[in-house]
Amino acid sequence: MDGIKKLAIDIKREISFIINTKIKDPGIGFITITDTRLSIDGKYLDIYFSILGKEIEYEASLEALNRCRG
């Protein structure tokens, strides 16, 4: 496994930890980070996630994530 893939896995693990333990927004539902892909130069990161629940729970979770982004 090359360094970029290992770093992407570490970032995925850290983002999951932050979402599940540090974010105190009540709108956050059950969110799973499914994959992260880091560009070769390390400038771009794509984060893939899934949200479990009905449409209204999905929308609330998505809005909560948008409020938390930096």
Secondary structure in CASP SS format (residue, H / E / C, confidence):
PFRMAT SS
TARGET T0000
AUTHOR 0000-0000-0000
METHOD secondary structure of the structure
MODEL  1
M C 1.00
D C 1.00
G H 1.00
I H 1.00
K H 1.00
K H 1.00
L H 1.00
A H 1.00
I H 1.00
D H 1.00
I H 1.00
K H 1.00
R H 1.00
E H 1.00
I H 1.00
S H 1.00
F H 1.00
I H 1.00
I H 1.00
N H 1.00
T H 1.00
K H 1.00
I C 1.00
K C 1.00
D C 1.00
P C 1.00
G C 1.00
I C 1.00
G C 1.00
F E 1.00
I E 1.00
T E 1.00
I E 1.00
T E 1.00
D E 1.00
T E 1.00
R E 1.00
L E 1.00
S C 1.00
I C 1.00
D C 1.00
G C 1.00
K C 1.00
Y C 1.00
L E 1.00
D E 1.00
I E 1.00
Y E 1.00
F E 1.00
S E 1.00
I E 1.00
L E 1.00
G C 1.00
K C 1.00
E H 1.00
I H 1.00
E H 1.00
Y H 1.00
E H 1.00
A H 1.00
S H 1.00
L H 1.00
E H 1.00
A H 1.00
L H 1.00
N H 1.00
R H 1.00
C H 1.00
R C 1.00
G C 1.00
END
